[in-house]
Amino acid sequence: RRGRPTANLLWDNKSSVLVGDYLFARSFQLMVETGSLVVLDILANASATIAEGEVLQLTAAQDLTTSEDIYLQVVRGKTAALFAAACKVGGEIASAPPAQIEALFTYGDALGISFQMVDDLLDFTGGDAIGKNIGDDFRERKLTLPMIKAIAKADATEREFWVRTIEKGKQVDGDLEQALALLHKHGALDDTRDIALDWAEKAKTALAVLPDDPIRQMLMDIADYVVARIN
């Protein structure tokens, strides 16, 4: 969807949600057609985990005490769970050994975490070239890793700024620029970038137990691609 109009912009929210519900139901039909209860179990659990992650994100929204650990739980739930499940299902369908299936799950988990961190970073550093508006998370008062890191290092005056803009939602012209200045001041963007790169490396390391095969290299290339936008 990057760089293209979203479904709800082309049509409307109600139609988009309805089609999303259909695709969700259709995905379970396809799972049943595989005849594998293991696959169904993996993807059903992933669906529940994703919903739990979204709920956790809602409960943590606008809460300046949100820690990096809570952020990681949210990311693992709402994003990485789908990556991990998809990778694990591939291993199950291919009848891979248990150690390789577990490695694929670990790879997907780390890849999903890296992907989300990159996405959160690009919210402050991207732009039209990659189909993202600068500062959407700030305007929507979503506490992502860059902001969490800056808030953790904030002095009293800076904390008042975050309370006003994020907790109370009283934003005025110039606030986004001030937020960006604080992120740069405290090295929050660079720190987020480094952590995202570390998770991409963890994803690649998890693949060590897989055979030396073009498929393994393709998976490693995907991890490199995820972080290429911030390199």
MDAnalysis code that builds the backbone (N, CA, C; Angstrom):
import MDAnalysis as mda
import numpy as np

u = mda.Universe.empty(693, n_residues=231, atom_resindex=np.repeat(np.arange(231), 3), trajectory=True)
u.add_TopologyAttr("name", ["N", "CA", "C"] * 231)
u.add_TopologyAttr("resid", np.arange(1, 232))
u.add_TopologyAttr("resname", ["ARG", "ARG", "GLY", "ARG", "PRO", "THR", "ALA", "ASN", "LEU", "LEU", "TRP", "ASP", "ASN", "LYS", "SER", "SER", "VAL", "LEU", "VAL", "GLY", "ASP", "TYR", "LEU", "PHE", "ALA", "ARG", "SER", "PHE", "GLN", "LEU", "MET", "VAL", "GLU", "THR", "GLY", "SER", "LEU", "VAL", "VAL", "LEU", "ASP", "ILE", "LEU", "ALA", "ASN", "ALA", "SER", "ALA", "THR", "ILE", "ALA", "GLU", "GLY", "GLU", "VAL", "LEU", "GLN", "LEU", "THR", "ALA", "ALA", "GLN", "ASP", "LEU", "THR", "THR", "SER", "GLU", "ASP", "ILE", "TYR", "LEU", "GLN", "VAL", "VAL", "ARG", "GLY", "LYS", "THR", "ALA", "ALA", "LEU", "PHE", "ALA", "ALA", "ALA", "CYS", "LYS", "VAL", "GLY", "GLY", "GLU", "ILE", "ALA", "SER", "ALA", "PRO", "PRO", "ALA", "GLN", "ILE", "GLU", "ALA", "LEU", "PHE", "THR", "TYR", "GLY", "ASP", "ALA", "LEU", "GLY", "ILE", "SER", "PHE", "GLN", "MET", "VAL", "ASP", "ASP", "LEU", "LEU", "ASP", "PHE", "THR", "GLY", "GLY", "ASP", "ALA", "ILE", "GLY", "LYS", "ASN", "ILE", "GLY", "ASP", "ASP", "PHE", "ARG", "GLU", "ARG", "LYS", "LEU", "THR", "LEU", "PRO", "MET", "ILE", "LYS", "ALA", "ILE", "ALA", "LYS", "ALA", "ASP", "ALA", "THR", "GLU", "ARG", "GLU", "PHE", "TRP", "VAL", "ARG", "THR", "ILE", "GLU", "LYS", "GLY", "LYS", "GLN", "VAL", "ASP", "GLY", "ASP", "LEU", "GLU", "GLN", "ALA", "LEU", "ALA", "LEU", "LEU", "HIS", "LYS", "HIS", "GLY", "ALA", "LEU", "ASP", "ASP", "THR", "ARG", "ASP", "ILE", "ALA", "LEU", "ASP", "TRP", "ALA", "GLU", "LYS", "ALA", "LYS", "THR", "ALA", "LEU", "ALA", "VAL", "LEU", "PRO", "ASP", "ASP", "PRO", "ILE", "ARG", "GLN", "MET", "LEU", "MET", "ASP", "ILE", "ALA", "ASP", "TYR", "VAL", "VAL", "ALA", "ARG", "ILE", "ASN"])
u.atoms.positions = np.array([
    [0.817, -1.214, 0.000],
    [0.000, 0.000, 0.000],
    [0.845, 1.255, 0.000],
    [2.166, 1.125, 0.199],
    [3.009, 2.315, 0.251],
    [2.958, 3.076, -1.077],
    [2.704, 4.367, -0.983],
    [2.683, 5.191, -2.184],
    [1.405, 5.088, -2.979],
    [0.427, 4.340, -2.472],
    [-0.836, 4.186, -3.184],
    [-1.990, 4.557, -2.263],
    [-3.129, 4.968, -2.814],
    [-4.284, 5.301, -1.976],
    [-4.752, 4.071, -1.194],
    [-5.137, 4.264, 0.061],
    [-5.633, 3.160, 0.877],
    [-7.058, 2.806, 0.467],
    [-7.480, 1.609, 0.862],
    [-8.818, 1.134, 0.487],
    [-9.903, 2.044, 1.032],
    [-9.740, 2.481, 2.289],
    [-10.805, 3.315, 2.869],
    [-10.849, 4.703, 2.234],
    [-9.735, 5.129, 1.614],
    [-9.747, 6.404, 0.897],
    [-10.434, 6.238, -0.460],
    [-10.191, 5.106, -1.126],
    [-10.801, 4.849, -2.429],
    [-12.289, 4.568, -2.307],
    [-12.664, 3.854, -1.271],
    [-14.067, 3.509, -1.075],
    [-14.560, 4.156, 0.221],
    [-14.662, 3.393, 1.300],
    [-15.017, 3.971, 2.594],
    [-14.651, 2.970, 3.683],
    [-14.708, 3.386, 4.938],
    [-14.305, 2.524, 6.045],
    [-15.153, 1.260, 6.144],
    [-16.466, 1.431, 6.010],
    [-17.370, 0.288, 6.172],
    [-17.078, -0.787, 5.134],
    [-16.908, -0.390, 3.875],
    [-16.620, -1.359, 2.810],
    [-15.264, -2.019, 3.030],
    [-14.296, -1.230, 3.439],
    [-12.955, -1.763, 3.646],
    [-12.930, -2.780, 4.777],
    [-13.626, -2.476, 5.874],
    [-13.688, -3.412, 6.998],
    [-14.411, -4.691, 6.585],
    [-15.479, -4.557, 5.807],
    [-16.239, -5.723, 5.364],
    [-15.372, -6.637, 4.494],
    [-14.628, -6.054, 3.565],
    [-13.737, -6.856, 2.721],
    [-12.634, -7.498, 3.572],
    [-12.147, -6.761, 4.556],
    [-11.144, -7.326, 5.458],
    [-11.689, -8.530, 6.215],
    [-12.929, -8.431, 6.668],
    [-13.576, -9.566, 7.359],
    [-13.694, -10.762, 6.419],
    [-14.035, -10.485, 5.160],
    [-14.151, -11.569, 4.182],
    [-12.803, -12.262, 3.979],
    [-11.755, -11.469, 3.815],
    [-10.425, -12.050, 3.595],
    [-9.982, -12.862, 4.802],
    [-10.336, -12.375, 5.997],
    [-10.000, -13.110, 7.216],
    [-10.712, -14.463, 7.228],
    [-11.994, -14.459, 6.919],
    [-12.756, -15.710, 6.887],
    [-12.232, -16.636, 5.792],
    [-11.908, -16.050, 4.632],
    [-11.387, -16.846, 3.516],
    [-10.054, -17.496, 3.867],
    [-9.250, -16.802, 4.648],
    [-7.959, -17.371, 5.035],
    [-8.154, -18.638, 5.861],
    [-9.178, -18.646, 6.715],
    [-9.436, -19.850, 7.512],
    [-9.982, -20.975, 6.641],
    [-10.737, -20.635, 5.618],
    [-11.175, -21.663, 4.681],
    [-9.974, -22.328, 4.010],
    [-9.022, -21.526, 3.594],
    [-7.817, -22.061, 2.952],
    [-7.006, -22.912, 3.920],
    [-6.976, -22.513, 5.191],
    [-6.262, -23.306, 6.199],
    [-6.877, -24.692, 6.332],
    [-8.201, -24.724, 6.364],
    [-8.890, -26.014, 6.501],
    [-8.603, -26.895, 5.292],
    [-8.509, -26.276, 4.108],
    [-8.263, -27.042, 2.890],
    [-6.897, -27.737, 2.898],
    [-5.958, -27.241, 3.703],
    [-4.647, -27.909, 3.782],
    [-4.776, -29.273, 4.456],
    [-5.837, -29.456, 5.233],
    [-6.018, -30.717, 5.940],
    [-5.087, -30.875, 7.118],
    [-4.391, -29.810, 7.503],
    [-3.428, -29.878, 8.598],
    [-3.954, -29.122, 9.815],
    [-4.191, -29.874, 10.891],
    [-4.617, -29.245, 12.130],
    [-3.486, -28.426, 12.740],
    [-2.248, -28.829, 12.459],
    [-1.097, -28.094, 12.983],
    [-1.067, -26.686, 12.389],
    [-1.257, -26.604, 11.070],
    [-1.274, -25.305, 10.399],
    [-2.425, -24.451, 10.926],
    [-3.590, -25.066, 11.065],
    [-4.748, -24.342, 11.575],
    [-4.479, -23.825, 12.981],
    [-3.841, -24.645, 13.804],
    [-3.532, -24.262, 15.174],
    [-2.558, -23.079, 15.207],
    [-1.526, -23.134, 14.368],
    [-0.525, -22.051, 14.336],
    [-1.179, -20.729, 13.956],
    [-1.979, -20.741, 12.909],
    [-2.550, -19.497, 12.408],
    [-3.706, -18.997, 13.287],
    [-4.426, -19.911, 13.907],
    [-5.479, -19.487, 14.836],
    [-4.855, -18.821, 16.055],
    [-3.776, -19.407, 16.560],
    [-3.078, -18.809, 17.700],
    [-2.485, -17.450, 17.322],
    [-1.957, -17.353, 16.105],
    [-1.391, -16.083, 15.643],
    [-2.472, -15.009, 15.574],
    [-3.656, -15.378, 15.099],
    [-4.759, -14.415, 15.011],
    [-5.123, -13.884, 16.393],
    [-5.164, -14.784, 17.377],
    [-5.480, -14.359, 18.744],
    [-4.382, -13.468, 19.303],
    [-3.125, -13.826, 19.019],
    [-1.996, -13.036, 19.518],
    [-1.987, -11.638, 18.916],
    [-2.310, -11.549, 17.629],
    [-2.367, -10.241, 16.966],
    [-3.433, -9.356, 17.623],
    [-4.591, -9.924, 17.885],
    [-5.663, -9.165, 18.538],
    [-5.231, -8.713, 19.928],
    [-4.555, -9.593, 20.658],
    [-4.064, -9.249, 21.998],
    [-3.047, -8.108, 21.922],
    [-2.204, -8.144, 20.891],
    [-1.221, -7.077, 20.714],
    [-1.876, -5.741, 20.448],
    [-2.924, -5.762, 19.642],
    [-3.646, -4.526, 19.349],
    [-4.322, -3.978, 20.607],
    [-4.872, -4.880, 21.421],
    [-5.508, -4.447, 22.675],
    [-4.468, -3.841, 23.613],
    [-3.307, -4.490, 23.709],
    [-2.234, -3.971, 24.566],
    [-1.794, -2.592, 24.090],
    [-1.741, -2.401, 22.765],
    [-1.362, -1.096, 22.229],
    [-2.386, -0.036, 22.636],
    [-3.661, -0.403, 22.618],
    [-4.701, 0.546, 23.020],
    [-4.573, 0.906, 24.494],
    [-4.286, -0.071, 25.343],
    [-4.182, 0.196, 26.776],
    [-2.942, 1.032, 27.096],
    [-1.906, 0.914, 26.253],
    [-0.667, 1.657, 26.492],
    [-0.658, 3.013, 25.798],
    [-1.644, 3.259, 24.963],
    [-1.685, 4.504, 24.188],
    [-1.722, 5.717, 25.102],
    [-0.940, 6.742, 24.737],
    [-0.870, 8.012, 25.471],
    [-0.379, 7.882, 26.908],
    [0.194, 6.729, 27.255],
    [0.729, 6.516, 28.606],
    [2.244, 6.724, 28.567],
    [2.715, 7.829, 29.111],
    [4.132, 8.164, 29.032],
    [5.011, 7.226, 29.851],
    [4.394, 6.389, 30.684],
    [5.184, 5.421, 31.455],
    [5.425, 4.132, 30.671],
    [4.898, 4.061, 29.449],
    [5.092, 2.865, 28.625],
    [6.585, 2.601, 28.446],
    [7.005, 1.395, 28.785],
    [8.421, 1.039, 28.725],
    [8.762, 0.388, 27.391],
    [10.058, 0.220, 27.153],
    [10.489, -0.470, 25.940],
    [10.031, -1.928, 25.961],
    [9.941, -2.522, 27.155],
    [9.471, -3.904, 27.259],
    [8.013, -4.026, 26.813],
    [7.184, -3.064, 27.229],
    [5.781, -3.076, 26.805],
    [5.690, -2.852, 25.306],
    [6.480, -1.926, 24.799],
    [6.512, -1.681, 23.357],
    [6.864, -2.962, 22.605],
    [7.853, -3.692, 23.110],
    [8.264, -4.935, 22.447],
    [7.140, -5.970, 22.490],
    [6.403, -6.024, 23.599],
    [5.260, -6.942, 23.683],
    [4.208, -6.589, 22.635],
    [3.953, -5.301, 22.476],
    [2.977, -4.849, 21.485],
    [3.425, -5.250, 20.081],
    [4.688, -4.973, 19.773],
    [5.226, -5.285, 18.444],
    [5.205, -6.781, 18.190],
    [5.590, -7.550, 19.192],
    [5.570, -9.015, 19.038],
    [4.161, -9.505, 18.767],
    [3.187, -8.856, 19.396],
    [1.812, -9.292, 19.222],
    [1.215, -8.854, 17.906],
    [1.251, -7.555, 17.634],
    [0.480, -7.042, 16.494],
    [1.180, -7.208, 15.154],
    [2.505, -7.409, 15.156],
    [3.240, -7.495, 13.893],
    [4.032, -8.795, 13.766],
    [4.921, -9.047, 14.720],
    [5.839, -10.181, 14.586],
    [5.127, -11.531, 14.618],
    [3.989, -11.601, 15.299],
    [3.269, -12.876, 15.386],
    [2.878, -13.396, 14.011],
    [2.490, -12.495, 13.118],
    [2.090, -12.907, 11.770],
    [3.300, -13.372, 10.963],
    [4.416, -12.637, 11.076],
    [5.646, -13.038, 10.396],
    [6.084, -14.422, 10.879],
    [6.103, -14.606, 12.203],
    [6.568, -15.865, 12.784],
    [5.672, -17.024, 12.380],
    [4.361, -16.799, 12.400],
    [3.421, -17.861, 12.033],
    [3.589, -18.260, 10.576],
    [3.732, -17.271, 9.698],
    [3.896, -17.554, 8.267],
    [5.142, -18.401, 8.024],
    [6.224, -18.048, 8.705],
    [7.474, -18.799, 8.526],
    [7.357, -20.217, 9.090],
    [6.716, -20.330, 10.236],
    [6.570, -21.652, 10.857],
    [5.676, -22.562, 10.017],
    [4.607, -21.991, 9.479],
    [3.711, -22.771, 8.627],
    [4.457, -23.296, 7.407],
    [5.334, -22.470, 6.833],
    [6.126, -22.930, 5.695],
    [6.955, -24.147, 6.037],
    [7.555, -24.123, 7.213],
    [8.335, -25.273, 7.656],
    [7.485, -26.511, 7.870],
    [6.301, -26.316, 8.441],
    [5.401, -27.457, 8.681],
    [4.945, -28.077, 7.363],
    [4.552, -27.242, 6.410],
    [4.076, -27.746, 5.125],
    [5.187, -28.488, 4.385],
    [6.432, -28.018, 4.575],
    [7.577, -28.662, 3.922],
    [8.091, -29.870, 4.690],
    [7.439, -30.184, 5.821],
    [7.856, -31.317, 6.676],
    [9.321, -31.189, 7.106],
    [9.704, -29.981, 7.453],
    [11.065, -29.727, 7.914],
    [11.262, -30.322, 9.310],
    [12.508, -30.621, 9.698],
    [12.778, -31.116, 11.054],
    [12.363, -30.081, 12.093],
    [12.018, -30.526, 13.304],
    [11.563, -29.600, 14.350],
    [12.519, -28.439, 14.606],
    [13.820, -28.706, 14.596],
    [14.795, -27.637, 14.866],
    [14.720, -26.549, 13.795],
    [14.490, -26.947, 12.558],
    [14.396, -25.967, 11.477],
    [13.079, -25.187, 11.551],
    [12.014, -25.865, 11.951],
    [10.727, -25.182, 12.106],
    [10.826, -24.126, 13.199],
    [11.480, -24.484, 14.306],
    [11.656, -23.527, 15.395],
    [12.534, -22.354, 14.955],
    [13.556, -22.663, 14.157],
    [14.441, -21.608, 13.638],
    [13.671, -20.645, 12.737],
    [12.774, -21.187, 11.922],
    [11.959, -20.344, 11.046],
    [11.029, -19.443, 11.858],
    [10.486, -19.994, 12.944],
    [9.631, -19.189, 13.823],
    [10.436, -18.044, 14.445],
    [11.641, -18.370, 14.939],
    [12.507, -17.354, 15.544],
    [12.889, -16.287, 14.520],
    [13.199, -16.728, 13.315],
    [13.517, -15.803, 12.220],
    [12.358, -14.847, 11.965],
    [11.144, -15.395, 11.836],
    [9.975, -14.575, 11.558],
    [9.685, -13.584, 12.674],
    [9.854, -14.032, 13.911],
    [9.634, -13.158, 15.057],
    [10.594, -11.970, 15.022],
    [11.887, -12.253, 14.842],
    [12.895, -11.190, 14.806],
    [12.700, -10.281, 13.597],
    [12.345, -10.879, 12.459],
    [12.109, -10.097, 11.248],
    [10.938, -9.135, 11.443],
    [9.869, -9.627, 12.051],
    [8.695, -8.790, 12.285],
    [8.985, -7.638, 13.231],
    [9.782, -7.911, 14.259],
    [10.155, -6.852, 15.205],
    [10.981, -5.792, 14.495],
    [11.962, -6.230, 13.713],
    [12.795, -5.290, 12.962],
    [11.941, -4.471, 12.002],
    [11.031, -5.130, 11.296],
    [10.160, -4.453, 10.338],
    [9.364, -3.341, 11.010],
    [8.774, -3.642, 12.176],
    [7.945, -2.645, 12.844],
    [8.779, -1.477, 13.363],
    [9.975, -1.784, 13.879],
    [10.841, -0.706, 14.355],
    [11.267, 0.208, 13.210],
    [11.562, -0.395, 12.066],
    [11.908, 0.407, 10.881],
    [10.721, 1.280, 10.487],
    [9.534, 0.708, 10.519],
    [8.329, 1.458, 10.164],
    [8.129, 2.633, 11.113],
    [8.351, 2.399, 12.408],
    [8.193, 3.460, 13.394],
    [9.257, 4.547, 13.209],
    [10.442, 4.134, 12.829],
    [11.514, 5.101, 12.571],
    [11.198, 5.943, 11.342],
    [10.710, 5.289, 10.287],
    [10.401, 5.996, 9.049],
    [9.250, 6.979, 9.224],
    [8.456, 6.793, 10.259],
    [7.382, 7.742, 10.517],
    [7.940, 9.135, 10.806],
    [9.193, 9.171, 11.271],
    [9.826, 10.460, 11.564],
    [10.886, 10.848, 10.535],
    [11.294, 9.896, 9.704],
    [12.399, 10.192, 8.776],
    [12.055, 9.926, 7.320],
    [10.864, 9.359, 7.066],
    [10.491, 8.994, 5.697],
    [9.926, 10.167, 4.938],
    [8.870, 9.909, 4.201],
    [8.258, 10.981, 3.412],
    [7.516, 10.425, 2.229],
    [7.170, 11.293, 1.295],
    [6.375, 10.892, 0.143],
    [7.054, 9.824, -0.700],
    [8.386, 9.818, -0.708],
    [9.119, 8.871, -1.546],
    [8.822, 7.430, -1.172],
    [8.481, 7.193, 0.109],
    [8.168, 5.830, 0.538],
    [6.707, 5.702, 0.950],
    [5.911, 6.718, 0.652],
    [4.480, 6.630, 0.914],
    [4.082, 6.804, 2.360],
    [4.917, 7.488, 3.154],
    [4.572, 7.732, 4.552],
    [4.580, 9.235, 4.832],
    [3.574, 9.678, 5.571],
    [3.573, 11.062, 6.028],
    [4.471, 11.176, 7.255],
    [5.220, 12.245, 7.327],
    [6.067, 12.463, 8.489],
    [5.202, 12.804, 9.704],
    [5.419, 12.081, 10.802],
    [4.791, 12.434, 12.073],
    [3.394, 11.926, 12.322],
    [2.922, 10.974, 11.543],
    [1.562, 10.460, 11.767],
    [1.421, 9.856, 13.170],
    [2.424, 9.110, 13.615],
    [2.343, 8.490, 14.941],
    [2.267, 9.553, 16.032],
    [3.048, 10.622, 15.869],
    [3.011, 11.718, 16.843],
    [1.629, 12.360, 16.856],
    [1.099, 12.659, 15.675],
    [-0.220, 13.301, 15.606],
    [-1.321, 12.403, 16.161],
    [-1.171, 11.076, 15.957],
    [-2.175, 10.135, 16.449],
    [-1.892, 9.708, 17.882],
    [-0.812, 10.252, 18.462],
    [-0.435, 10.011, 19.857],
    [-0.126, 8.539, 20.135],
    [0.521, 7.908, 19.155],
    [0.972, 6.521, 19.311],
    [2.405, 6.531, 19.818],
    [2.624, 5.972, 20.988],
    [3.967, 5.937, 21.554],
    [4.775, 4.818, 20.915],
    [5.703, 5.197, 20.078],
    [6.574, 4.220, 19.435],
    [7.972, 4.338, 20.030],
    [8.866, 3.440, 19.625],
    [10.176, 3.367, 20.258],
    [10.947, 4.692, 20.229],
    [11.002, 5.426, 19.112],
    [11.724, 6.694, 19.143],
    [11.219, 7.646, 20.226],
    [9.899, 7.755, 20.354],
    [9.349, 8.645, 21.374],
    [9.591, 8.116, 22.780],
    [9.457, 6.810, 22.969],
    [9.696, 6.215, 24.284],
    [11.115, 6.505, 24.752],
    [12.061, 6.401, 23.828],
    [13.459, 6.657, 24.172],
    [13.690, 8.134, 24.506],
    [13.085, 9.026, 23.752],
    [13.249, 10.451, 24.023],
    [12.595, 10.844, 25.349],
    [11.430, 10.289, 25.628],
    [10.725, 10.585, 26.877],
    [11.524, 10.108, 28.077],
    [12.189, 8.955, 27.935],
    [12.981, 8.404, 29.044],
    [14.134, 9.329, 29.430],
    [14.603, 10.157, 28.481],
    [15.729, 11.058, 28.747],
    [15.286, 12.509, 28.924],
    [13.990, 12.747, 28.942],
    [13.464, 14.113, 28.977],
    [13.713, 14.782, 30.323],
    [14.011, 16.085, 30.272],
    [14.067, 16.866, 31.503],
    [12.645, 17.329, 31.829],
    [12.489, 18.127, 32.882],
    [11.154, 18.515, 33.341],
    [10.387, 19.291, 32.275],
    [11.076, 20.223, 31.610],
    [10.407, 21.030, 30.578],
    [9.984, 20.175, 29.387],
    [10.887, 19.278, 28.982],
    [10.582, 18.397, 27.854],
    [9.435, 17.451, 28.199],
    [9.419, 17.008, 29.452],
    [8.339, 16.103, 29.844],
    [6.990, 16.815, 29.794],
    [6.960, 18.103, 30.155],
    [5.722, 18.870, 30.053],
    [5.230, 18.919, 28.607],
    [6.184, 19.008, 27.674],
    [5.833, 19.009, 26.251],
    [5.173, 17.687, 25.873],
    [5.752, 16.564, 26.303],
    [5.192, 15.249, 25.969],
    [3.840, 15.036, 26.649],
    [3.684, 15.523, 27.874],
    [2.401, 15.395, 28.563],
    [1.316, 16.145, 27.795],
    [1.647, 17.370, 27.370],
    [0.664, 18.180, 26.642],
    [0.292, 17.568, 25.299],
    [1.299, 17.130, 24.550],
    [1.045, 16.685, 23.173],
    [0.555, 15.248, 23.090],
    [1.048, 14.375, 23.954],
    [0.698, 12.952, 23.867],
    [-0.390, 12.569, 24.866],
    [-0.181, 12.886, 26.141],
    [-1.188, 12.498, 27.133],
    [-2.474, 13.302, 26.975],
    [-2.344, 14.628, 26.857],
    [-3.525, 15.486, 26.786],
    [-3.996, 15.725, 25.357],
    [-3.123, 15.484, 24.385],
    [-3.521, 15.648, 22.983],
    [-3.713, 17.085, 22.546],
    [-3.097, 18.014, 23.261],
    [-3.229, 19.432, 22.901],
    [-2.033, 19.837, 22.042],
    [-2.151, 19.571, 20.756],
    [-1.062, 19.852, 19.826],
    [-1.339, 21.115, 19.029],
    [-0.273, 21.879, 18.804],
    [-0.379, 23.117, 18.037],
    [0.685, 23.113, 16.950],
    [0.603, 24.075, 16.059],
    [1.596, 24.183, 14.988],
    [3.000, 24.289, 15.584],
    [3.914, 23.555, 14.987],
    [5.292, 23.581, 15.454],
    [5.638, 22.461, 16.413],
    [4.621, 21.752, 16.917],
    [4.894, 20.682, 17.880],
    [5.642, 19.512, 17.241],
    [5.296, 19.184, 16.015],
    [5.992, 18.076, 15.357],
    [7.472, 18.406, 15.197],
    [7.758, 19.624, 14.810],
    [9.151, 20.031, 14.659],
    [9.882, 19.972, 16.003],
    [9.179, 20.352, 17.074],
    [9.773, 20.276, 18.410],
    [10.024, 18.824, 18.812],
    [9.082, 17.961, 18.488],
    [9.248, 16.537, 18.796],
    [10.456, 15.968, 18.054],
    [10.579, 16.311, 16.787],
    [11.718, 15.843, 15.996],
    [13.030, 16.347, 16.582],
    [13.046, 17.585, 17.044],
    [14.250, 18.143, 17.647],
    [14.638, 17.361, 18.901],
    [13.651, 16.984, 19.692],
    [13.927, 16.226, 20.916],
    [14.413, 14.809, 20.591],
    [13.846, 14.213, 19.557],
    [14.298, 12.883, 19.148],
    [15.757, 12.929, 18.727],
    [16.129, 13.968, 17.982],
    [17.519, 14.111, 17.550],
    [18.423, 14.436, 18.743],
    [17.964, 15.300, 19.624],
    [18.766, 15.708, 20.780],
    [19.175, 14.502, 21.622],
    [18.253, 13.579, 21.828],
    [18.512, 12.436, 22.707],
    [18.963, 11.176, 21.953],
    [19.221, 11.312, 20.658],
    [19.704, 10.176, 19.881],
    [18.700, 9.054, 19.738],
    [17.403, 9.394, 19.873],
    [16.361, 8.365, 19.848],
    [16.234, 7.699, 18.487],
    [16.428, 8.467, 17.420],
    [16.312, 7.901, 16.075],
    [17.475, 6.968, 15.780],
    [18.679, 7.385, 16.144],
    [19.854, 6.530, 15.928],
    [19.763, 5.260, 16.765],
    [19.288, 5.391, 18.007],
    [19.159, 4.214, 18.879],
    [18.143, 3.226, 18.300],
    [17.023, 3.757, 17.814],
    [15.991, 2.888, 17.220],
    [16.547, 2.182, 15.987],
    [17.284, 2.913, 15.180],
    [17.902, 2.339, 13.981],
    [18.834, 1.193, 14.359],
    [19.667, 1.395, 15.368],
    [20.619, 0.366, 15.783],
    [19.902, -0.890, 16.289],
    [18.824, -0.687, 17.035],
    [18.078, -1.835, 17.565],
    [17.388, -2.596, 16.433],
    [16.836, -1.871, 15.468],
    [16.206, -2.522, 14.313],
    [17.226, -3.354, 13.541],
    [18.420, -2.814, 13.365],
    [19.489, -3.552, 12.675],
    [19.880, -4.800, 13.464],
    [19.923, -4.684, 14.777],
    [20.262, -5.840, 15.620],
    [19.231, -6.957, 15.457],
    [17.955, -6.586, 15.414],
    [16.918, -7.605, 15.254],
    [16.989, -8.257, 13.870],
    [17.357, -7.490, 12.858],
    [17.536, -8.071, 11.520],
    [18.684, -9.079, 11.537],
    [19.737, -8.767, 12.265],
    [20.861, -9.700, 12.379],
    [20.453, -10.954, 13.144],
    [19.633, -10.782, 14.190],
    [19.129, -11.944, 14.935],
    [18.313, -12.847, 14.019],
    [17.535, -12.245, 13.150],
    [16.735, -13.021, 12.203],
    [17.647, -13.858, 11.306],
    [18.686, -13.248, 10.788],
    [19.617, -13.951, 9.896],
    [20.376, -15.045, 10.645],
    [20.760, -14.767, 11.876],
    [21.492, -15.756, 12.680],
    [20.641, -16.994, 12.934],
    [19.342, -16.800, 13.109],
    [18.443, -17.931, 13.381],
    [18.424, -18.930, 12.239],
    [18.795, -18.495, 11.049],
    [18.741, -19.360, 9.868],
    [19.944, -20.288, 9.758],
    [20.874, -20.192, 10.701],
    [22.113, -20.971, 10.620],
    [21.855, -22.479, 10.567],
    [20.758, -22.940, 11.166],
    [20.482, -24.380, 11.204],
    [19.860, -24.882, 9.909],
    [19.475, -23.981, 9.024],
    [18.905, -24.397, 7.738],
    [20.017, -24.817, 6.780],
    [19.711, -25.691, 5.838],
    [20.720, -26.122, 4.857],
    [21.242, -24.939, 4.041],
    [22.486, -25.041, 3.589],
    [23.068, -24.003, 2.740],
    [22.408, -24.109, 1.369],
    [21.376, -23.295, 1.192],
    [20.494, -23.438, 0.038],
    [20.071, -22.044, -0.425],
    [19.747, -21.883, -1.702],
    [19.291, -20.569, -2.179],
    [18.100, -20.019, -1.392],
    [17.253, -20.913, -0.871],
    [16.104, -20.460, -0.092],
    [16.562, -19.738, 1.170],
    [17.589, -20.285, 1.822],
    [18.106, -19.631, 3.023],
    [18.646, -18.247, 2.681],
    [19.347, -18.136, 1.572],
    [19.894, -16.839, 1.166],
    [18.770, -15.853, 0.857],
    [17.696, -16.345, 0.270],
    [16.554, -15.476, -0.015],
    [15.967, -14.912, 1.280],
    [15.869, -15.768, 2.307],
    [15.345, -15.316, 3.591],
    [16.272, -14.282, 4.227],
    [17.579, -14.497, 4.094],
    [18.539, -13.517, 4.608],
    [18.427, -12.195, 3.846],
    [18.200, -12.300, 2.551],
    [18.040, -11.091, 1.740],
    [16.810, -10.292, 2.166],
    [15.755, -11.003, 2.571],
    [14.552, -10.317, 3.036],
    [14.864, -9.502, 4.288],
    [15.644, -10.088, 5.195],
    [16.033, -9.365, 6.413],
    [16.843, -8.118, 6.060],
    [17.731, -8.256, 5.089],
    [18.521, -7.098, 4.645],
    [17.620, -6.041, 4.011],
    [16.624, -6.495, 3.272],
    [15.710, -5.572, 2.589],
    [14.895, -4.757, 3.599],
    [14.487, -5.422, 4.677],
    [13.670, -4.748, 5.690],
    [14.379, -3.521, 6.254],
    [15.688, -3.652, 6.466],
    [16.433, -2.532, 7.059],
    [17.123, -1.656, 6.015],
    [17.020, -2.042, 4.742],
    [17.701, -1.271, 3.687],
    [17.181, 0.154, 3.612],
    [15.920, 0.364, 3.968],
    [15.328, 1.695, 3.874],
    [15.931, 2.684, 4.873],
    [16.617, 2.169, 5.898],
    [17.202, 3.079, 6.903],
    [18.715, 3.046, 6.863],
    [19.304, 2.297, 5.930],
    [20.764, 2.238, 5.815],
    [21.274, 3.355, 4.909],
])
